[in-house]
Amino acid sequence: MTAQLIDGNALAAQVRADVAHRVQALKARGVQPHLTVILVGEDPASQVYTRNKVADSEQTGLGATLERYPTDMTEADLLARIAQLNADPAVHGILVQLPLPRHMNSHGVIEAIAPEKDVDGFHVASAGALMVGQPGFRPCTPYGCMKMLESIGMTDLKGKHAVVIGRSNIVGKPMALMLLQANATVTVCHSGTPDLAAQTRQADIVVAAVGKRNVLTADMVKPGAVVIDVGMNRDDAGKLCGDVDFAGVKDVASWITPVPGGVGPMTRAMLLVNTIEAAERASA
Ligand SMILES: Nc1nc(=O)c2c([nH]1)NC[C@@H]1CN(c3ccc(C(=O)N[C@@H](CCC(=O)O)C(=O)O)cc3)C=[N+]21
């Protein structure tokens, strides 16, 4: 069997087109939706990512500002800037790019963002809202993964067993909650799981979110399973690759997401969805 690709670039383009419509509708009511992205420090990857986020936003008609600050910015200054943005009615979404410099407490900085502007979905209030099924902002990566499942007709996951590999606060844990909300039976595996393959072989859906190459190989996948690869790694040749042994798993799975061109573009697209959503809620 050869799996079909879930094309993250194509799906992200559809999502952006939908966001662009919503932007136009808000603008017609005199509201310019706006995202502010904060980058502290000089990390080259973060510079690329944040520039992409601003470019994506502008492409859909969303206003976006990238604010860059030096590595030695004090945490107090960053918190003060966040407080200003919280109070600014022209700003609907605030994203603080991670990782922050080591002298800052990322947790405290994220909690300083007003929950109604937390378009990353990283605030404890957003996590709590997801946990209890209240409206809030969902973290962009797992939200994008759910959209990818929907795109292949997997909306209600009743009767499906989903296995999530990884338990991070930004992917694994919220992913498990979203799958659960869609009625899947969910198993969360992690570094302390004794026999990972025994778990993944039971899965109709596997989400790999570890950050390590070849975490999921063909022998670990039930024939016909759907495989979502959240990983972002480099192979020995320096090429971008995911957590899944794509070459092997594609012959076993029914659907698989590529890296690049899979979850990454969807993560970026869902940030735009959260931002237009924030602006709509603020002006409702
Ligand atoms: N506050 C915060 N929010 C984030 O969402 C956040 C963050 N900090 N810090 C860093 C990570 C990383 N991240 C990516 C999203 C999309 C791609 C992406 O679009 N990747 C392309 C390839 C990019 C390439 O070629 O390098 C793809 O998979 O096709 C990559 C990385 C968001 N992050």
The ligand as an SDF file (V2000), in Angstrom:
LIG
                    3D

 33 36  0  0  0  0  0  0  0  0999 V2000
    5.4760   31.4960   20.4190 N   0  0  0  0  0  0  0  0  0  0  0  0
    5.7950   30.6030   19.4930 C   0  0  0  0  0  0  0  0  0  0  0  0
    4.8380   30.0750   18.6960 N   0  0  0  0  0  0  0  0  0  0  0  0
    5.1510   29.1710   17.7390 C   0  0  0  0  0  0  0  0  0  0  0  0
    4.2590   28.6870   17.0100 O   0  0  0  0  0  0  0  0  0  0  0  0
    6.5220   28.7840   17.5810 C   0  0  0  0  0  0  0  0  0  0  0  0
    7.4780   29.3700   18.4210 C   0  0  0  0  0  0  0  0  0  0  0  0
    7.0910   30.2530   19.3680 N   0  0  0  0  0  0  0  0  0  0  0  0
    8.7740   29.0260   18.3050 N   0  0  0  0  0  0  0  0  0  0  0  0
    9.2540   28.1440   17.2740 C   0  0  0  0  0  0  0  0  0  0  0  0
    8.2110   27.1680   16.8410 C   0  0  0  0  0  0  0  0  0  0  0  0
    8.4670   26.5380   15.4960 C   0  0  0  0  0  0  0  0  0  0  0  0
    7.3210   26.8530   14.6680 N   0  0  0  0  0  0  0  0  0  0  0  0
    7.2030   26.5250   13.3260 C   0  0  0  0  0  0  0  0  0  0  0  0
    6.0420   26.6800   12.6080 C   0  0  0  0  0  0  0  0  0  0  0  0
    5.9660   26.3870   11.2450 C   0  0  0  0  0  0  0  0  0  0  0  0
    7.0660   25.9180   10.5750 C   0  0  0  0  0  0  0  0  0  0  0  0
    6.9900   25.6320    9.1250 C   0  0  0  0  0  0  0  0  0  0  0  0
    6.1790   26.1850    8.4180 O   0  0  0  0  0  0  0  0  0  0  0  0
    7.8630   24.7340    8.5710 N   0  0  0  0  0  0  0  0  0  0  0  0
    7.9580   24.4500    7.1530 C   0  0  0  0  0  0  0  0  0  0  0  0
    9.3860   24.4090    6.6840 C   0  0  0  0  0  0  0  0  0  0  0  0
   10.2220   25.5510    7.1390 C   0  0  0  0  0  0  0  0  0  0  0  0
   11.6750   25.4010    6.6760 C   0  0  0  0  0  0  0  0  0  0  0  0
   11.9060   25.0910    5.5020 O   0  0  0  0  0  0  0  0  0  0  0  0
   12.5660   25.6030    7.5280 O   0  0  0  0  0  0  0  0  0  0  0  0
    7.3620   23.0880    6.8430 C   0  0  0  0  0  0  0  0  0  0  0  0
    7.2660   22.2580    7.7470 O   0  0  0  0  0  0  0  0  0  0  0  0
    7.0260   22.8530    5.6850 O   0  0  0  0  0  0  0  0  0  0  0  0
    8.2350   25.7410   11.2820 C   0  0  0  0  0  0  0  0  0  0  0  0
    8.2950   26.0260   12.6350 C   0  0  0  0  0  0  0  0  0  0  0  0
    6.4760   27.6640   15.3760 C   0  0  0  0  0  0  0  0  0  0  0  0
    6.9430   27.8670   16.6140 N   0  0  0  0  0  0  0  0  0  0  0  0
  1  2  1  0
  2  3  2  0
  2  8  1  0
  3  4  1  0
  4  5  2  0
  4  6  1  0
  6  7  2  0
  6 33  1  0
  7  8  1  0
  7  9  1  0
  9 10  1  0
 10 11  1  0
 11 12  1  0
 11 33  1  0
 12 13  1  0
 13 14  1  0
 13 32  1  0
 14 15  1  0
 14 31  2  0
 15 16  2  0
 16 17  1  0
 17 18  1  0
 17 30  2  0
 18 19  2  0
 18 20  1  0
 20 21  1  0
 21 22  1  0
 21 27  1  0
 22 23  1  0
 23 24  1  0
 24 25  2  0
 24 26  1  0
 27 28  2  0
 27 29  1  0
 30 31  1  0
 32 33  2  0
M  CHG  1  33   1
M  END
$$$$
